């Protein structure tokens, strides 16, 4: 049995019409980007969207900065 992490982001036509969302949520990745672009913090985003885990946000930011 492997301990493979879940995908970070999924695009499923049955979830918000296929918009990229954080795995296990209905929260679009664009929402995080909108928060950060307008100067809001990761903590504010996580407070408003508790279904997204901090680990997911950190992984997304790390992958985006490569």
PAZAPA-4460 file (N, C-alpha, C; in steps of 0.05 Angstrom, whole numbers, plus 32768, in hexadecimal, padded with zeros to 4 digits):
% residues 66
    n_x    n_y    n_z   ca_x   ca_y   ca_z    c_x    c_y    c_z   seq   type   mol
   8011   7FE9   8000   8000   8000   8000   8012   8019   8000     1      X     A
   800D   802B   7FED   801D   8043   7FEC   800F   805A   7FF9     2      X     A
   801E   806E   8001   8013   8085   800E   8014   809C   7FFA     3      X     A
   8006   8099   7FE4   8006   80AD   7FCF   7FF3   80C4   7FD7     4      X     A
   7FFE   80DD   7FD6   7FEC   80F4   7FDC   7FD7   80F7   7FC7     5      X     A
   7FC1   8103   7FD0   7FAB   8109   7FBD   7FB5   811E   7FAA     6      X     A
   7FA9   8120   7F93   7FB0   8136   7F81   7FAA   8150   7F8E     7      X     A
   7FB9   8164   7F87   7FB6   817F   7F93   7F9D   818D   7F88     8      X     A
   7F9A   818B   7F6E   7F84   8199   7F61   7F76   8186   7F4E     9      X     A
   7F5C   8188   7F4C   7F4E   8177   7F38   7F3D   8189   7F27    10      X     A
   7F38   817E   7F0F   7F25   818B   7EFC   7F11   8175   7EF4    11      X     A
   7EF9   8178   7EFE   7EE4   8164   7EF9   7ECC   8173   7EEE    12      X     A
   7EC2   816A   7ED7   7EAB   8178   7ECC   7E93   8178   7EDE    13      X     A
   7E92   8165   7EF1   7E7B   8164   7F03   7E7F   8176   7F1C    14      X     A
   7E96   8183   7F1E   7E9B   8195   7F35   7EA1   81B1   7F29    15      X     A
   7E8E   81C3   7F2E   7E90   81DE   7F24   7E97   81E0   7F06    16      X     A
   7E8B   81CE   7EF7   7E8F   81CF   7EDA   7EAB   81CA   7ED1    17      X     A
   7EBC   81BE   7EE1   7ED7   81B8   7ED9   7EEC   81CC   7EE1    18      X     A
   7EE4   81E1   7EF0   7EF8   81F4   7EFA   7F0C   81E6   7F0B    19      X     A
   7F25   81ED   7F0B   7F39   81E1   7F1D   7F32   81E7   7F3A    20      X     A
   7F2F   81D3   7F4A   7F29   81D6   7F66   7F3D   81C7   7F77    21      X     A
   7F40   81CF   7F90   7F51   81C0   7FA3   7F44   81A5   7FA7    22      X     A
   7F53   818F   7FA7   7F4A   8174   7FAA   7F39   8172   7FC3    23      X     A
   7F22   8165   7FC1   7F11   8160   7FD8   7EFF   8178   7FDF    24      X     A
   7F00   818D   7FCF   7EF0   81A5   7FD5   7EE1   81AE   7FBB    25      X     A
   7ED2   81C2   7FBF   7EC6   81D0   7FA8   7ED0   81EC   7FA6    26      X     A
   7EE9   81F0   7FB0   7EF5   820B   7FB1   7F08   820E   7F99    27      X     A
   7F01   8220   7F87   7F12   8225   7F70   7F2E   822F   7F78    28      X     A
   7F42   8226   7F6A   7F5D   8230   7F6E   7F5E   824E   7F69    29      X     A
   7F4F   8257   7F56   7F4E   8274   7F4F   7F46   8285   7F67    30      X     A
   7F36   827A   7F79   7F2E   8288   7F91   7F46   828F   7FA2    31      X     A
   7F58   827B   7FA6   7F70   8281   7FB5   7F81   8297   7FA7    32      X     A
   7F84   8294   7F8D   7F93   82A8   7F7E   7F87   82C4   7F80    33      X     A
   7F6C   82C5   7F80   7F5E   82DF   7F83   7F64   82EB   7F9F    34      X     A
   7F63   82DA   7FB3   7F69   82E4   7FCE   7F85   82EF   7FD0    35      X     A
   7F99   82E0   7FC6   7FB5   82E9   7FC8   7FBA   8302   7FB7    36      X     A
   7FAD   8303   7FA0   7FB0   831B   7F8E   7FA6   8334   7F9B    37      X     A
   7F91   8332   7FAB   7F85   834A   7FB8   7F92   8350   7FD3    38      X     A
   7FA7   8341   7FDA   7FB5   8347   7FF2   7FAB   8338   800B    39      X     A
   7F98   8326   8008   7F8F   8317   801F   7FA3   8300   8024    40      X     A
   7FA2   82F7   803C   7FB6   82E3   8045   7FAC   82C6   8041    41      X     A
   7FBE   82B3   8042   7FB7   8297   8041   7FA4   8291   8059    42      X     A
   7FAA   829C   8070   7F99   8296   8087   7F7D   82A0   8083    43      X     A
   7F79   82B7   8076   7F5E   82C1   8070   7F50   82AE   805D    44      X     A
   7F5F   82A5   8049   7F53   8292   8036   7F4A   8279   8044    45      X     A
   7F5C   826E   8055   7F56   8255   8063   7F3F   8259   8077    46      X     A
   7F3D   8270   8083   7F26   8276   8095   7F0C   8276   8085    47      X     A
   7F0D   8280   806D   7EF4   8282   805D   7EED   8268   804E    48      X     A
   7F02   8257   804A   7EFE   823E   803C   7F0A   8227   804C    49      X     A
   7EFD   821F   8062   7F09   820B   8074   7F0C   81EF   8068    50      X     A
   7EFF   81EA   8052   7F02   81D0   8045   7F1D   81CD   8038    51      X     A
   7F2B   81E3   8033   7F46   81E2   8027   7F5A   81E0   803E    52      X     A
   7F6D   81CE   803C   7F81   81CB   8051   7F99   81DC   804B    53      X     A
   7FA6   81E5   8060   7FBE   81F6   805D   7FD3   81E7   804B    54      X     A
   7FD6   81CD   804F   7FE9   81BE   803F   7FE3   81C1   8021    55      X     A
   7FCA   81C1   801A   7FC3   81C4   7FFE   7FCC   81DF   7FF3    56      X     A
   7FC7   81F4   8003   7FCF   820F   7FFA   7FEE   8210   7FF7    57      X     A
   7FFC   8206   800B   8019   8207   800B   8024   81F7   7FF3    58      X     A
   8019   81DF   7FEE   8022   81CF   7FD7   801D   81DE   7FBD    59      X     A
   8005   81EB   7FBB   7FFE   81F9   7FA2   8012   8210   7F9E    60      X     A
   8018   8220   7FB3   802A   8236   7FB0   8046   822C   7FA9    61      X     A
   804F   8217   7FB6   806A   820C   7FB0   806C   8203   7F93    62      X     A
   8057   81F5   7F89   8058   81EB   7F6E   8056   8202   7F5A    63      X     A
   8047   8217   7F61   8043   822E   7F4F   805D   823F   7F4D    64      X     A
   806E   823E   7F61   8086   824E   7F61   809D   8241   7F54    65      X     A
   809A   8228   7F4C   80B1   8219   7F3F   80B5   8222   7F23    66      X     A
***
